[in-house]
Amino acid sequence: MSTEAITLEIDSEAAQAFRSVSVAEREKLQVLLGIWLKEYATADTASLKETMDQLSRDAQSRGLTPETLESILEEE
């Protein structure tokens, strides 16, 4: 899979949070964002909130709990 750099405007608190995590954590966050963006792009006319809700339901049906996600994001 090829990758490409993009620039996103986010609030400074979120940017600081991203910069403060390890490289491994940044890679995980980039993968998650990539998945969300691909899902959003392929959604017919769904709003971003509807897409995010669907992603959440899909992840939960596959066994991803808030605790599991937190654990994944905390691993270094």
N, CA, C and O of each residue as an XYZ file, in Angstrom:
304
protein
N       0.850     -1.177      0.000
C       0.000      0.000      0.000
C       0.892      1.235      0.000
O       1.799      1.350      0.825
N       0.642      2.138     -0.903
C       1.423      3.365     -0.930
C       0.780      4.393     -0.008
O      -0.417      4.340      0.276
N       1.591      5.314      0.442
C       1.080      6.367      1.317
C       1.404      7.717      0.703
O       2.257      7.839     -0.176
N       0.701      8.723      1.190
C       0.883     10.079      0.704
C       0.654     11.028      1.866
O      -0.271     10.835      2.654
N       1.473     12.033      1.976
C       1.332     13.029      3.036
C       0.234     14.017      2.675
O       0.109     14.433      1.523
N      -0.572     14.393      3.686
C      -1.587     15.432      3.526
C      -1.456     16.395      4.691
O      -0.809     16.083      5.691
N      -2.058     17.546      4.569
C      -2.058     18.536      5.639
C      -3.490     18.733      6.104
O      -4.391     18.949      5.293
N      -3.697     18.656      7.417
C      -5.019     18.862      7.997
C      -4.960     20.021      8.982
O      -3.991     20.156      9.730
N      -5.979     20.844      8.983
C      -6.102     21.902      9.973
C      -6.909     21.342     11.144
O      -8.085     21.014     10.993
N      -6.273     21.235     12.310
C      -6.955     20.761     13.520
C      -6.647     21.740     14.643
O      -5.737     22.560     14.525
N      -7.402     21.656     15.726
C      -7.149     22.588     16.814
C      -5.801     22.292     17.469
O      -5.282     21.180     17.374
N      -5.250     23.295     18.128
C      -3.887     23.180     18.654
C      -3.767     22.109     19.734
O      -2.712     21.488     19.864
N      -4.812     21.883     20.502
C      -4.768     20.839     21.533
C      -4.646     19.458     20.898
O      -3.872     18.623     21.366
N      -5.402     19.217     19.842
C      -5.321     17.930     19.138
C      -3.955     17.764     18.474
O      -3.391     16.670     18.474
N      -3.431     18.843     17.913
C      -2.113     18.782     17.279
C      -1.034     18.454     18.312
O      -0.145     17.645     18.051
N      -1.116     19.079     19.472
C      -0.146     18.805     20.525
C      -0.260     17.358     21.003
O       0.753     16.705     21.254
N      -1.472     16.864     21.128
C      -1.671     15.478     21.543
C      -1.035     14.532     20.533
O      -0.397     13.552     20.918
N      -1.204     14.815     19.247
C      -0.627     13.975     18.200
C       0.901     14.015     18.264
O       1.555     12.977     18.170
N       1.460     15.200     18.422
C       2.918     15.330     18.468
C       3.524     14.690     19.712
O       4.691     14.301     19.700
N       2.751     14.578     20.774
C       3.296     14.097     22.045
C       3.361     12.574     22.157
O       3.996     12.051     23.073
N       2.717     11.863     21.245
C       2.729     10.400     21.321
C       3.916      9.834     20.556
O       4.556     10.531     19.768
N       4.195      8.575     20.798
C       5.318      7.905     20.133
C       5.047      7.750     18.638
O       3.914      7.887     18.177
N       6.096      7.466     17.906
C       5.971      7.241     16.462
C       5.009      6.086     16.195
O       4.203      6.152     15.267
N       5.089      5.041     16.994
C       4.190      3.893     16.813
C       2.734      4.307     17.005
O       1.858      3.858     16.267
N       2.477      5.155     17.987
C       1.109      5.625     18.233
C       0.639      6.516     17.093
O      -0.522      6.441     16.691
N       1.520      7.357     16.568
C       1.154      8.206     15.431
C       0.766      7.345     14.239
O      -0.197      7.645     13.534
N       1.514      6.280     14.021
C       1.204      5.388     12.906
C      -0.180      4.767     13.078
O      -0.928      4.644     12.107
N      -0.526      4.376     14.298
C      -1.851      3.806     14.565
C      -2.936      4.843     14.299
O      -3.962      4.537     13.690
N      -2.705      6.069     14.757
C      -3.683      7.129     14.536
C      -3.829      7.436     13.046
O      -4.934      7.701     12.574
N      -2.732      7.401     12.311
C      -2.799      7.638     10.874
C      -3.594      6.547     10.175
O      -4.358      6.829      9.252
N      -3.421      5.306     10.606
C      -4.190      4.200     10.027
C      -5.674      4.401     10.309
O      -6.502      4.264      9.408
N      -6.016      4.726     11.561
C      -7.423      4.956     11.909
C      -8.017      6.095     11.092
O      -9.126      5.969     10.572
N      -7.298      7.198     10.973
C      -7.797      8.321     10.194
C      -7.974      7.935      8.729
O      -8.951      8.331      8.094
N      -7.037      7.170      8.198
C      -7.156      6.711      6.820
C      -8.393      5.860      6.604
O      -9.089      6.005      5.599
N      -8.665      4.975      7.547
C      -9.866      4.134      7.454
C     -11.115      5.000      7.490
O     -12.026      4.820      6.682
N     -11.157      5.939      8.425
C     -12.330      6.821      8.541
C     -12.545      7.626      7.259
O     -13.674      7.765      6.789
N     -11.463      8.152      6.700
C     -11.599      8.954      5.484
C     -12.073      8.112      4.304
O     -12.892      8.572      3.507
N     -11.568      6.885      4.182
C     -12.013      6.013      3.087
C     -13.484      5.656      3.252
O     -14.235      5.639      2.277
N     -13.898      5.370      4.485
C     -15.308      5.061      4.735
C     -16.174      6.271      4.399
O     -17.232      6.130      3.786
N     -15.729      7.446      4.794
C     -16.486      8.670      4.526
C     -16.596      8.924      3.027
O     -17.658      9.305      2.534
N     -15.509      8.716      2.310
C     -15.490      8.964      0.871
C     -16.403      8.018      0.109
O     -16.947      8.391     -0.931
N     -16.579      6.804      0.607
C     -17.405      5.830     -0.102
C     -18.863      5.841      0.361
O     -19.707      5.171     -0.235
N     -19.160      6.591      1.412
C     -20.541      6.688      1.884
C     -21.339      7.503      0.873
O     -20.860      8.513      0.357
N     -22.533      7.062      0.603
C     -23.353      7.751     -0.391
C     -23.565      9.209     -0.018
O     -22.790     10.074     -0.427
N     -24.575      9.480      0.730
C     -24.856     10.862      1.122
C     -24.845     11.005      2.634
O     -25.404     11.957      3.178
N     -24.217     10.071      3.301
C     -24.196     10.091      4.760
C     -23.374     11.276      5.262
O     -22.369     11.656      4.662
N     -23.810     11.830      6.338
C     -23.052     12.907      6.962
C     -21.853     12.314      7.697
O     -21.778     11.103      7.910
N     -20.937     13.164      8.074
C     -19.768     12.699      8.811
C     -20.200     12.005     10.096
O     -19.649     10.960     10.443
N     -21.177     12.564     10.812
C     -21.631     11.948     12.056
C     -22.218     10.568     11.786
O     -21.938      9.626     12.527
N     -23.012     10.435     10.755
C     -23.583      9.130     10.413
C     -22.480      8.129     10.083
O     -22.546      6.968     10.487
N     -21.469      8.582      9.350
C     -20.352      7.713      8.995
C     -19.602      7.280     10.244
O     -19.272      6.103     10.394
N     -19.329      8.220     11.142
C     -18.617      7.903     12.380
C     -19.445      6.933     13.232
O     -18.899      6.001     13.823
N     -20.753      7.154     13.291
C     -21.615      6.243     14.039
C     -21.570      4.839     13.452
O     -21.512      3.855     14.189
N     -21.595      4.747     12.120
C     -21.536      3.439     11.469
C     -20.194      2.762     11.740
O     -20.152      1.563     12.015
N     -19.108      3.513     11.667
C     -17.787      2.955     11.971
C     -17.745      2.426     13.401
O     -17.188      1.360     13.661
N     -18.330      3.169     14.310
C     -18.371      2.747     15.707
C     -19.154      1.448     15.849
O     -18.710      0.526     16.533
N     -20.318      1.371     15.207
C     -21.121      0.144     15.276
C     -20.369     -1.034     14.666
O     -20.384     -2.135     15.216
N     -19.710     -0.806     13.528
C     -18.937     -1.873     12.885
C     -17.816     -2.364     13.790
O     -17.607     -3.569     13.934
N     -17.098     -1.431     14.396
C     -15.987     -1.794     15.285
C     -16.506     -2.563     16.497
O     -15.902     -3.556     16.905
N     -17.614     -2.114     17.072
C     -18.178     -2.801     18.228
C     -18.656     -4.197     17.854
O     -18.495     -5.137     18.633
N     -19.243     -4.343     16.669
C     -19.713     -5.673     16.261
C     -18.546     -6.631     16.033
O     -18.719     -7.849     16.082
N     -17.364     -6.081     15.786
C     -16.159     -6.894     15.625
C     -15.419     -7.088     16.937
O     -14.338     -7.676     16.969
N     -16.014     -6.587     18.030
C     -15.439     -6.810     19.346
C     -14.588     -5.679     19.895
O     -13.998     -5.825     20.965
N     -14.508     -4.561     19.195
C     -13.718     -3.437     19.684
C     -14.543     -2.655     20.694
O     -15.588     -2.096     20.362
N     -14.067     -2.623     21.915
C     -14.722     -1.863     22.970
C     -13.936     -0.579     23.207
O     -12.787     -0.474     22.778
N     -14.533      0.394     23.880
C     -13.771      1.605     24.213
C     -12.498      1.271     24.986
O     -11.460      1.902     24.789
N     -12.583      0.281     25.862
C     -11.417     -0.115     26.651
C     -10.326     -0.717     25.764
O      -9.143     -0.433     25.951
N     -10.730     -1.554     24.793
C      -9.774     -2.159     23.882
C      -9.105     -1.079     23.029
O      -7.889     -1.102     22.840
N      -9.880     -0.151     22.525
C      -9.315      0.937     21.734
C      -8.330      1.749     22.552
O      -7.240      2.066     22.076
N      -8.700      2.087     23.773
C      -7.796      2.827     24.654
C      -6.504      2.055     24.874
O      -5.418      2.635     24.857
N      -6.619      0.760     25.079
C      -5.434     -0.089     25.280
C      -4.535     -0.081     24.042
O      -3.312      0.002     24.156
N      -5.146     -0.167     22.868
C      -4.379     -0.143     21.620
C      -3.652      1.187     21.476
O      -2.481      1.218     21.098
N      -4.333      2.273     21.773
C      -3.735      3.592     21.621
C      -2.697      3.891     22.687
O      -1.841      4.753     22.490
N      -2.759      3.189     23.817
C      -1.779      3.407     24.885
C      -0.529      2.568     24.725
O       0.492      2.876     25.340
N      -0.574      1.502     23.905
C       0.596      0.634     23.714
C       1.727      1.421     23.087
O       1.503      2.276     22.231
N       2.941      1.127     23.517
C       4.081      1.816     22.918
C       5.019      0.842     22.282
O       6.041      1.242     21.725
